[in-house]
Amino acid sequence: MDQLHYEEMTFNLRRLIQQGALQGKAIYLFGHCNATEELARLLLEQGFSVKAVLDNNPAKHGRFCLGTKILPPETVLGGPGEETAVLIAARAYAAMADQLRRLGYTGSVRKLVEYDSYAEYSLSPETLAARRERAERGAARLEELSRKYPGRLKVFCPFSALGDVYYTMAYLPPFLRSRGVEACAVCVIGRACQEVARLFGADAVECLSQRELDEMVQAALYTDAPGVFIAHQDRPYVVNLSQALRVKRVPLELLYRCGVFGLAPDTAPCRPAALRPYKGPCRLEPGRSVILSPYAKSVPELKADVWARIVAHFQAKGYSCYTNVAGEERPLPGTRPICPAISEIQAAAEQAGVFVGLRSGLCDVIQTASCRKIALYPEYYYSGTQWKAIDMYRLEGWENIVVGESEPGGDLGAVHPPQDMDF
């Protein structure tokens, strides 16, 4: 979950608490995902307990989210509606709220995060007027972009995820050749995604806010604007590719290669061409250091005990341990912080000799690094599908390790290690 959405969620939760909207109520969360875990953690810190996490995926039922059981949505009907509250931090708020009402739930349903600024499900005059205003702002910005990059295809990356931008850029050159397009301008959200795009030597990368790009996407769709390509696999306003995952496992890279860009399955991705040497203040002992990356926006965190065992494992073997951090993130106990730029992280990993990371977009960014690479996968299911994270995100040439889920009072996460990963 990115910082802006996290701050929005925190603000909205604080407001609900101040209004007394949660006092004395049985609180349910709907949709097990990283954002829901962050919300559960905030509630626990504020002294509230969560009755259950509701989820439509039967494979998750009976498992736990921060000590709270994951159960089917009908569970919320077990008590009087006025004594309950359902909080939703997941993206599919409208569908979830509608499902609860269809089930007969009469209690409070609260949206904690607005992911898409134009996704309002109402035909009221006020909503239509607001949509028109947003489309007009987006059209003006789109026109400005066209003047700045005349004749270029505008490629929109509408989701702030390093891995998604990485695959977009890796398959964009063969896609452009297949379309006979000579040049393009890429629009991304946030500086980190802009850095990823520039790894591939792109000369025109615009960094926008989520709202700005949402408005341009809306304008492009409402006006059928020519010369715009929306590069994302999980936005039903383009093509509902995610529905294919209900019946068939299609790894993320293949979704982009064949689904988003329509390329042949054997199309080779382009490799980053603008990598830089690591010049950070930390001197990494070549081949005797390990960079740990425990943070990610969109996947559940691993328990602290797992990382403690990993640190102890490498320290016992004489390795110096570093934690890759950004912003307010803190290094793991017993490690030193390191903060290489996106363009330097591959060189840093190669200099260190070992990289161990929670499976995130950063792993995609350094997937071609020449070092020992270990990706850790929480045992969760991708979206509402039957496919686990490792099914969707497994990386070739890496040691892919599933980290087991713990139950209250049980083991704190069992790691199933290959080779000599005996932590």
N, C-alpha and C positions, 0 to 999 in steps of 0.2 A: 504494500500500500504506500503510495507516494506521500511526501510530507504535506502537501497542500490538502489532500483528501483526509489525511490523518488529523490535521488541525481543524478542518471543517467538522469531522466527526466528534472531536473533543469538545468543540464549541457547542454543537447541537446537544450532546449528552449533558453538558454542564447546564444548559438552559432548561432541559427537561427536569433535571434534579432540582434546580432552583424553583421551578414552577410546581414542584411536588407531584409531577405526573407519574413518578415511579414509586412513590412512597407506599409501602404496605401491599404492593402488587407482586404477583408471581411473574417474573420476567423470563421471557423466552427470546432466543435469537433465532433468526431464520437464515439458512444458507451457510454451510460450513466452508469457510475460505479464510485467507489471511486476514482480511478486514474484520471478519467476525471474531477471530482470535484476538485481534487488537482491541475490539470492543469489549469482549469478555474480560480481558485484562484490565481495562479501564474501570469496568463495573466493580470488579473485585477490589481494586485499589480504593474505590469510593465506598466500600463497605456493603455493596449489594451482592446478592447471590443470584445465580442464573439457574432457573428451574431445569431447562433443557435447551439444547441446540437442535432446531428442527431442520430436516434435510430430506429431499425427495429421493436421494440415492440409497436404495436398500443395502448396498454394500457397506455403507457407513454406519448403519443402525447398530447400536450396541457398543460402538467405539466411544472414545472420550475426546473432548476438546477442553484443555486446561482443567481436567477433573470433572467436567460436566458431560453427561451422557448425550450422545447424538441419537435422536428419535424421529419417527415419521411425523409429518405436520399435523396429523389428526390428534396427536397427543395434547395439543393446546385446548382441545374441547373437553378436557377432563374436569374443568372447574368453571364457575361463573365467569362470563366474559368481562364483567365490570371489575373483577378482581385480578385481571391479568393484563399484560402489555407485551406486545411482540415488537422487538426492535430489529431493523434490517439495515445492515451496512453493506450487503452484497449488491452487485450491479443490477440484478433482475428484480428490482423493487416492485414494479408495476405488476408483473406476472405473479409474484409471491403474494402481494396484497390481494389480488383478484382471487387467487387460489384459496386463501384463508376465508374470504367472504363466501365463496362457493361451498366451502366445507361447512359453513354455518357459524363461523366464529364472529362474535359480536363485540369483542373487546377492542382495545386500542392497538393500532398498527402505526409505527413511527419510522419514517425514513431518516437515516442519520447522515447519508452522503448523497449528493447530487453528482453523478458521474458525467452525464451528458446534459449539457446546458439546454439542448433543444428537445429533450425527450420528455415532453409533457403530454399526458394522455387525456386531453380534454379538448372539446370543440367549443368551449365557451368563447364569446367575443373577445374577452380579455386575453385568453391564451392565444387565439388566432392573431390578435394584434401584436402580442409579444413575439410570436414566431415571425411575423412579417418584419418587425423591426430588426430582429436578429439576422434574418436572411438579408435584409438590406445592408446591415453592417458587414456581414460576410461577403456580400457581392462587391461592396466598395473596397474591401481589403483584397479580394480576389482580383479586381480590376487593377489595383495598385501593384499586385504581384505580377500581373501580366505585362504591365508597362515596364517593370524592372527587369523582367526576363522575357522579352518579346520572342515569340515563336517557340518557346520551350514548353515541353510537357510539364505540368505541375503534378508532382507525386506527393500525396499526403500520407504521413504515418500517424494515424489518429490516436495512438495509444502509447503512453510513456513507458516503454519497456525496451531495455537494451537488446535483448535477444530478438525481438520482432524487428527492430531497426536493423540489426546485424543481417538477418536473413533477407530483408528487403534490399539492402545494399548489395549483398552477395549475388542475388539473382536479377538485380535491376539491369546490368549491362546486357546479358543475353536477351532479356525481355525487350529492351529498347531496340536491339538489333532485329528482333523478330517483327517489331512494329515499324521498322524503318525510321525510327526517331533518332535524331543526331544528338540532341541535348535535352536536359531536363533540369528542373529546380525542385529540390526536396524540402518539404516542410516537416519539422519534427517538434516534439514538445520537450522543452528543457535542455540545459547545456550538456548533460551527460549523453543524451541521445544525439545531440549535434556532434559531439566528439566521436561517437561511434560512426556516424555517417561520414565524417571526414577521414576516418581510417581508410576508406576506399578511394580517397583522392577526389571526392566530389568537390567541385568548385563553386557550387551554389546550394548552400544549405541554410534555410531560414529557421531560426529558433523562435517558437511561439508559445503562448500559454495554452492550456487546455481549452479555455473558453474561446480564444481567438481561432484556434483551428476547428473547434466544433462549429463555430459560426460560418467558417468558410466551407466546411463539409456540407452544412445545411444549405448554403447558397448554391453550391455546385449541384446538389440533388434537386432542389426546388426549381432551378432555372435550366437544368440539363446543360450545364456549362461545358463547352468543348475544351479539350486539352487538359483534362483533369483525370488523374488515376488515384483511387483510394486503395492503398496497399495494406490491407489487413484482412485476416482470415476469420475473425469472430465478430463481425459487425453485420447484422442482418439487413442493414440498409443497402449493402452492396450485394452480397450473396451469402446465403445461410449455410456456409460450409460446415459449421460446427454440428449441424444435424447429422452429417455423415458419420460422425464419431459415435453416434448411438448404436450403429451396427458394425462398424469396422474401425480397427485401430489404424490411424494415420498419424505418424509422428509429425511434430511441429514443422521440421524443415521440409518434409514432403508436402505439407499443407501449403507452404509458401511456394515451393518450386512448381508444383503442378496445379494446386487449387487457386492460389492468388494470381500467379503469373501465367498459368497455362502452358508451362514449358514441358518438354519431354522428361520422363523420369530419369534419364541418364545425363541430363544437363549438369555440367560441372559448375559449382559455385566459384565466384571470384574470391581471391584472397585479399586481406587487407594490404594496402600498398604504402601506407603512410605511418608505419610504426616508428617509434623513436626509442633511443636508448634510455634506460632508467638513470636519472640523475638526482634522485632524492637524497635527503640528508642521512638516511640509514644505510650504512655499509653492510651489504649482505655477503656473508661468507659463501663464496661460490660452491654450490653442490652440497652445502652443509646447513642450509637454512630452509625453513618452510613458511610459506605465506598461507594464513588461514583466513577464510572469508565466510563469516557466520551470518551475514546480514543479507536480506533480500526483501523486495517490496511485495511480491505476490505469492509467496509460498509460506507454509507454516514454519515457524522457527524450530530448531532442535533444542532439546533441553540442555541446560548449562552443564549437567553431568557428562553428557556425551562429549562436549568440547573439552572439558577438563581431562577426560581420559585420553583424548587425542593429543592434547598438549603434553601430558605426562609421558605418553608413548614416544613422542619425538624427542623430548628432552632427555629421556633415558638413553636414547641412541646418540646423544651428543649434538642434536640439531638446535640451532637458534630459532626461536619461534616469534613470528610477527603476525599481527592482525591487520588486515586491510580495513581501514575505517574511512568514513566520510562524514562531514558535518559534525553532529553531536554523538556519533557512535563511539563507543568505548572499546579499547582493546580487551581481549580475553585475559583473565587473570594469569599472570606468569608470562605474558607476551609483551612485546613492544609494538606501538602503533606504526603503521606505514601507510602512506597515502599517495601512491603513484597516480599520475594522470591516466586517463583511458588509453592514450597512445603509448604509455610507458609500462602498463601492467604486464604485457606479455614479456617484455625484456626483463622486468623485475622477477617474474616467475621463473624464467630461464636461468637467471643469475642465481636465484635461491636454490633451484634444483627440484623443489617440491611445492605443489599448490594443492591445498585441500579446501574445497568450497561447498557451501550449501548450493544445491543446483539452482542457479539463477542466470540471468542474462549475462552476467560477468563471465560465467563459464563459456558461453557462446563466443564472447569477445576474444578469449584466449585459447580457443579450441585448437588452434594450429601451433601452440607453443611447444618447443622441444624440451620437455622436462617431464617429471612424473606428475600426473594430473589425476586427482581423486575427486569425484563428484558424489556428494551425499544427498540422498533422496528421502524426504519424509514419507512415511507410508500413508499417503492420501490419494484420493481419486480425482482425476482431472475433471473439473466442472461437474456436470451431472452425469458423467459417463461411467462405464464399467472399467475404464483404463486407469491404471495407477500412474503416478508421476514418472516413474522410470520407463513405462511403456511409451510415453509421449516425448520424453526429453533425453533419453539415453544418448550418450556421446561416444562416437567411435574413437578408439585410441585412448580412452580414459578407463580408470578403475571406477566402475559404477557401483555404489554401495547403498543398499536400502537400510535405513535406520528405523527400527521397530518402534511401534507406538506403545506407550506405557499406560497402565490403568492405576487408579488411586491405590497407593500402598504396595504397588508391584514394582517390577524392574523399571529403572529410569531410562528405558530405551536400549534395546539390544542391537548392537551393530554386527552385521554379518560380514566379516572382512575377508577379502581375497588375499592371496600371497602372504606377505609378512605383516599385514595390518592387524596385529594381535592386540589392539586396544579394546 
